[in-house]
Amino acid sequence: MSHFKSLTLEWSEDRLKMIDQRKLPTAEEYVECRNHEEVYVAIREMIVRGAPAIGATAAFGYLLGAKEVLDASDEVLLDHMTTVKKRLSESRPTAVNLFWALDRMENALNSNWGLERKKLIESLERAALSIAKEDIEINKSLGRNGATVVRDGDGILTHCNAGALATVDYGTALGVMRAAVEQGKRIKIFADETRPYLQGARLTAWELIKSGIDVTLICDNMAGWVMKKGFIDLVLVGADRIAANGDAANKIGTYSVAILAQRHGIPFYIAAPLSTVDLTTASGEEIPIEERSHREITHIGNQQIAPEGVRCLNPAFDVTPSSLITGIITEKGIARPPYDVSLRGMFE
């Protein structure tokens, strides 16, 4: 068995280890998963989050599922793997990378079905490791492509966390920032806190400080003010699913940032791998939006901040229409409007 380690994930023999992103930035703790159900919980409970990271995690979850019935009959194995795929696919509905990775793992199972069991498991391990390793290289290519729109001295606003923690390593939107810094450009990052889960405050700020990149944390409702004051030259965010027409689902609040950017004449870019593009989804209207626990907005940690029994609405994502998006940065280049043409062309 092979060993693989990144900031977000570590695979070793019969277990998947990941940093518990719920505990950051005050504690760096790790969770181990030894079966597919534990991987399901890790994704569902946001121990791991971010579309590319979810995809890679699910791939290893599929591998662990196969190892659970290593000595079973062919019929039992096939039935079990159908159950495993279904269970993992139910963990979070919006990030399309989850389904992309599971389909790829299922294809690996079917393509190597004639092999004896040990070889079959090894082929699934290679497939999962390929997904993880490819993600890092894709992000670095994406970063280099995106760095071309970043000028020396730019102030950049980002929302949520699209860094190494949201991927296997390096990051998408934050990968663009890393690439720009590696090229010697001096940039200033403004990170929205990203209520209610505070990915910007807890994760993005933590990552950028560890990387030595200039970062200023702001409240979500401060975005328009910093734009008006001239602090922001560019907006860079990630995405969890991009429709064929360029509409992009990202963390709740992204749509508001895009509207503010348009109002102030500031370029708004999405940075995401092509595995986040879903050509089978025509527009953002068809993207399923996850509704999360209302406790996330009535409490901060264990501290209640809202009156008991108040009615709540807590969608995890919103959809930014393509008309508000300047460009979509991918590993194959930057897609520009019309996105139904440029995005599809990147798959040819």
SULBELGI-V665671 format. One line per field, one symbol per residue. ss: DSSP state (~ for helix, > for strand, _ for the rest). A space follows every 50 residues. Layout:
ss: ???
//
This chain:
ss: __>>>___>>>>__>>>>>__________>>>>__~~~~~~~~~______ ~~~~~~~~~~~~~~~~~~_____~~~~~~~~~~~~~~~~______~~~~~ ~~~~~~~~~~~_____~~~~~~~~~~~~~~~~~~~~~~~~~~~~~~~~~_ ____>>>>_____~~~______~~~~~~~~~~_____>>>>>______~~ ~~~~~~~~~~____>>>>_~~~~~~~~~_____>>>>___>>>____>>> >__~~~~~~~~~~___>>>>>__~~~>>_____~~~____>___~~~~>> __>>__________>_>>>>_~~~__>>>>__>>>___~~~~~~~___
//
